[in-house]
Amino acid sequence: MKILVLNQDEIKELLTMEECMAAMEKALLALNAGDVLLPLRQVMWLPGKQSALAVMPAFSNESKSMGVKVLSVFPGNLGTEYDSHQGAILLFETDNGKLLSVLDATEITARRTAAVSGVATRVLSRPDACDLTIIGSGVQAHQHLEAMMAARRIKRVRVWSRTAANAERFCNRESARYGIPVEPIADAKEAVIGADIICTVTSSRTPVLSADWIWSGAHINAIGTYGPGAREIDTATVVRSRLFVDRRESAMNEAGDFIIPRNEGVITENHILGELGEVLAGKTPGRTSPQEITLFKSLGLAIEDLATAQHLYDKALLKGMGTWVELGGSRHGS
C-alpha cells in the first residue's frame, strides 16, 4: 500500500489562506448540517499540566473521508527551534478504510486556525473594520495577520507581546511584507484601545485582554489557549460580548474563557449565542448592530483538520507533489 506524505514546506506551497478559508466554511456548514462525526479531543496532560498530547478524530460523510490528528502541545517551545504544536494528520478513505496520506500537522493547525478566525471575522466584524490589534507575536500572530488581511481591508496593525523584542521583529518583518504600518506597542492597553478587530494568540493561562480597553463595535478572535482552567479573556469581556464558538460541546468542556465565567455564576450556557456554522447557514444572527462587541472563541476542531487534509491531498495529486511511500506489503505476502 502506497501513501502520500506531505511535509511542512509542501503544505505551505499548496495551501493559500483564501483556499483554506473556503474549506473551513464548507466544513463548518457540514458540521451544522449534521454531516460529520466529531468526538471531543482526547488530551493527555504531562506532569505539571503545561504540555500535552492530543488526539483528534473526525469523519465527513460529504467527502467520504476520515482522519485523526495526533498533536503535541509544548508552549515552552516559544523562542526555540521547535514549534509549540507538532504532529501528524492521517487521512483515510471510507470505502475500505485505506490510509491515503500522512501530512505535517504543524502547518495545517496554524493555517486552519487562522482561516477559521478569518471566516468569523468576515461574518461577525463590522464591514468597515480596518484597525487590527494582535496580542502575541508567534506563529499564530503571523497566520492571523494574513487571515485578517484576507477578511477585511486592514489599514493599521498594532502588536503587543510580553517579549518586546519578539514584537519588534514581528512588526519589522510584516510591515515589509504587507506594506502597511505594523507597530510594536509597549503597553497592552494602548495597543487595544480603538481597535476594530482584536486577535489574542498567546499561550497565556491568565487574561491578557481587559474589558476596559475594548471600544464598542469591536470584534475579538480568542484562539491562543484552551483547557477549562486557562483563558486569555477576562470575565467582564465575555459578559459584555455576543459570544460565538466553533462548537458548543467543545466550548462547554474545553474553553476556560467560557467555563470560568460560567462557574463564577455570571453567565449561563445560553450566553453562547451560536456556532459559527449556524451563523454561516443563516440559522443564527451574527452581529446585529455596529455598536455591539462580538467574540469568537475558537477551540479548533478535527473536522477542520480533516477538511484541510482532504483539500491538500486532492491538490497534491493534481500538481504531482509529495512523496509516495510504500507502507507494508501484500496481505497474503510471506
C-alpha positions in Angstrom: 0.0 0.0 0.0 1.4 3.4 -1.0 0.6 6.6 0.9 1.3 10.2 0.1 3.5 12.1 2.5 3.2 15.9 2.5 5.8 17.9 4.5 5.6 21.3 6.0 7.2 23.1 3.1 4.9 21.4 0.5 1.8 22.3 2.6 2.9 25.9 2.7 3.3 25.9 -1.1 -0.1 24.2 -1.7 -2.4 25.9 0.8 -3.4 29.6 0.3 -5.3 31.4 3.0 -8.2 32.1 0.8 -8.5 28.4 -0.1 -8.2 27.4 3.5 -11.0 29.8 4.5 -13.2 28.4 1.8 -12.5 24.9 3.0 -13.3 25.9 6.6 -16.6 27.5 5.6 -17.6 24.2 3.9 -16.5 22.1 6.9 -18.4 24.3 9.4 -21.5 24.2 7.3 -21.2 20.4 7.1 -20.9 20.3 10.9 -24.0 22.4 11.2 -25.9 20.1 8.8 -25.0 17.0 11.0 -22.9 15.6 8.2 -19.9 14.8 10.3 -18.8 12.7 13.3 -16.8 14.6 15.8 -15.8 13.2 19.2 -14.3 15.5 21.7 -10.5 15.5 21.6 -8.7 13.3 24.0 -5.9 15.2 25.8 -3.2 13.6 28.0 -1.6 16.3 30.1 2.1 15.7 31.1 3.2 16.3 34.7 3.0 19.9 35.5 -0.1 20.5 33.2 2.0 22.7 30.9 2.4 20.4 27.9 0.1 17.8 26.4 -0.5 15.1 23.7 -3.9 15.5 22.0 -5.7 13.0 19.7 -8.5 14.4 17.4 -10.6 12.1 15.1 -13.3 13.1 12.7 -15.4 11.6 9.9 -17.0 13.5 6.9 -19.9 11.9 5.1 -19.7 14.7 2.4 -16.1 14.0 1.4 -16.2 10.2 2.3 -13.1 10.6 4.4 -12.0 10.2 7.9 -8.9 11.1 9.8 -7.1 11.7 13.0 -4.6 14.3 14.2 -2.1 13.5 16.8 -0.5 16.6 18.2 1.9 17.5 20.9 1.4 20.9 22.5 4.5 22.4 24.2 4.0 26.2 24.8 7.5 26.3 26.3 9.0 25.9 22.8 8.4 29.6 22.0 11.7 31.0 21.1 13.3 27.7 20.3 13.8 25.8 17.0 10.7 23.8 17.7 7.1 24.8 17.1 4.7 24.8 20.1 2.3 22.4 18.1 3.9 19.4 16.4 2.4 16.2 15.0 0.8 14.5 12.0 -2.6 14.0 10.4 -3.6 10.6 9.0 -6.1 10.8 6.1 -8.2 7.7 5.3 -10.9 6.9 2.7 -14.2 5.3 4.0 -14.9 2.7 1.4 -12.2 0.3 2.6 -10.5 2.2 5.4 -7.4 2.7 3.3 -4.8 5.1 4.6 -4.2 7.7 1.9 -1.9 10.3 3.3 0.3 11.4 6.2 0.5 15.2 6.5 2.5 17.5 8.7 0.1 18.8 11.4 2.1 21.9 12.5 1.4 23.9 9.3 -2.1 22.7 8.9 -3.0 23.5 12.5 -1.5 27.0 12.2 -3.2 27.7 8.8 -6.7 26.3 9.5 -6.9 28.0 13.0 -6.2 31.4 11.4 -8.5 30.6 8.5 -11.5 29.9 10.9 -10.8 33.2 12.6 -10.8 34.8 9.1 -14.3 33.3 8.5 -15.5 34.5 11.8 -14.2 38.0 11.1 -16.0 38.2 7.8 -19.4 37.3 9.4 -19.0 39.0 12.8 -16.9 42.1 12.5 -18.2 45.4 11.1 -17.8 45.6 7.3 -15.7 48.7 7.6 -13.3 47.3 10.3 -9.7 48.2 9.4 -7.8 48.7 12.6 -6.3 45.5 13.9 -4.6 44.6 17.2 -2.8 41.3 17.7 -1.8 40.2 21.2 1.1 37.8 20.8 3.9 37.6 18.2 4.4 33.9 17.5 3.3 31.6 14.7 -0.4 32.3 15.1 0.2 36.1 15.0 1.8 35.7 11.6 -1.0 33.5 10.4 -3.8 35.7 11.8 -2.4 38.8 10.2 -2.7 37.1 6.9 -6.2 35.9 7.6 -7.3 39.3 8.8 -5.9 40.8 5.6 -7.9 38.4 3.6 -11.1 39.0 5.6 -11.1 42.8 5.8 -9.3 45.8 4.3 -6.8 46.3 7.1 -5.1 49.7 7.2 -3.3 49.6 10.5 -1.9 46.9 12.8 -0.7 47.1 16.4 1.1 44.3 18.2 1.7 43.7 21.8 3.8 40.8 23.2 5.2 40.1 26.6 8.6 39.9 24.9 9.1 43.3 23.3 12.0 42.2 21.1 9.8 39.5 19.6 7.1 42.0 18.8 9.6 44.4 17.2 11.0 41.6 15.0 7.5 40.5 14.0 6.4 44.1 13.1 9.5 44.8 11.0 9.0 41.6 9.0 5.3 42.0 8.5 5.4 45.8 7.7 7.8 44.9 4.8 5.6 42.0 3.7 2.3 43.9 3.5 3.3 47.5 3.0 1.1 48.8 5.9 2.0 50.1 9.3 2.6 47.2 11.7 3.5 48.8 15.0 5.0 47.3 18.2 3.3 48.8 21.2 4.9 48.6 24.6 1.6 48.7 26.6 -1.2 46.2 26.1 -4.0 48.7 26.8 -2.6 51.2 24.4 -2.4 48.5 21.7 -6.0 47.6 22.1 -7.8 50.9 22.5 -9.6 51.9 19.3 -9.1 48.6 17.6 -11.9 47.2 15.3 -10.6 43.7 15.4 -8.6 42.1 18.2 -6.9 38.7 18.0 -5.5 37.1 21.1 -2.9 34.5 20.1 -0.9 33.8 23.2 -0.2 30.7 25.3 -1.2 32.6 28.5 -3.3 30.9 31.1 -4.5 34.2 32.6 -6.3 37.1 30.9 -4.3 39.3 28.5 -7.3 41.4 27.5 -9.4 43.6 29.7 -13.0 44.8 29.0 -12.0 48.3 30.0 -9.8 48.6 26.9 -12.3 47.4 24.3 -14.3 50.0 22.3 -17.9 49.5 21.2 -18.1 47.8 17.8 -15.0 45.7 18.2 -14.7 42.0 17.2 -12.5 39.6 19.1 -11.0 36.3 18.0 -9.8 34.4 21.1 -7.8 31.4 20.0 -4.5 31.2 21.8 -5.2 28.8 24.7 -7.6 26.0 25.6 -8.4 24.0 28.7 -11.0 24.5 31.5 -8.6 26.4 33.7 -6.9 28.6 31.1 -8.2 31.8 29.5 -7.0 34.9 27.6 -10.2 36.9 28.0 -11.3 38.4 31.4 -14.8 37.7 32.7 -16.1 41.2 32.1 -15.2 41.0 28.4 -17.1 37.7 28.0 -20.1 39.1 29.8 -20.1 42.3 27.6 -19.8 40.4 24.3 -22.0 38.5 22.0 -20.3 35.1 22.2 -20.0 32.6 19.3 -18.0 29.4 19.2 -16.9 26.8 16.7 -18.8 24.1 18.6 -20.9 24.3 21.7 -19.9 20.9 23.1 -16.2 21.7 22.8 -16.6 25.2 24.4 -18.6 23.8 27.3 -15.9 21.2 28.0 -12.6 22.9 27.0 -12.9 26.7 26.8 -11.8 28.3 30.0 -12.7 31.7 28.6 -16.3 30.5 28.8 -16.1 27.9 31.6 -14.6 30.2 34.3 -17.2 33.0 34.0 -19.9 30.3 34.0 -18.5 28.7 37.1 -18.4 32.2 38.7 -22.2 32.4 38.1 -22.1 35.5 35.9 -23.2 33.7 32.7 -25.1 30.5 31.7 -24.7 28.2 28.8 -27.3 30.4 27.0 -24.6 33.1 26.7 -23.2 31.1 23.8 -25.4 32.6 21.1 -24.4 30.2 18.3 -21.9 28.2 16.5 -20.1 29.7 13.6 -21.6 27.2 11.2 -25.1 28.3 12.3 -24.2 31.9 11.5 -22.9 30.8 8.1 -26.1 28.8 7.4 -28.3 31.8 8.4 -29.8 30.0 11.4 -28.4 32.3 14.0 -27.8 36.1 13.6 -24.3 37.3 14.0 -23.6 41.0 14.5 -26.9 42.9 14.9 -25.6 46.4 15.4 -22.4 48.5 14.7 -22.0 49.2 18.5 -22.0 45.7 19.9 -18.9 43.7 20.8 -18.7 40.2 19.2 -16.4 37.5 20.5 -15.4 34.3 18.7 -13.9 31.7 20.9 -12.1 29.1 18.9 -11.1 25.7 20.2 -10.0 24.1 16.9 -11.9 21.1 15.6 -10.8 17.8 14.0 -13.2 18.3 11.1 -11.2 21.5 10.2 -8.1 19.4 10.1 -9.8 16.7 8.1 -11.2 19.2 5.5 -7.7 20.8 5.2 -6.0 17.5 4.8 -8.5 16.4 2.1 -8.1 19.6 0.2 -4.3 19.3 0.3 -4.4 15.6 -0.8 -6.6 16.4 -3.8 -4.5 19.4 -4.8 -1.2 17.5 -4.4 -2.5 14.7 -6.7 -3.3 17.3 -9.3 0.1 19.0 -9.0 2.2 15.9 -8.6 3.6 17.0 -5.3 4.5 15.0 -2.2 6.4 11.8 -1.7 4.9 8.3 -2.2 5.9 5.8 0.5 5.3 2.1 0.4 3.7 1.1 3.7 3.8 -2.7 4.3 3.4 -5.5 1.8 0.6 -7.6 0.5 -1.9 -9.1 2.9 -1.0 -12.5 1.6 2.7 -11.9 1.4 5.2 -14.1 3.3 
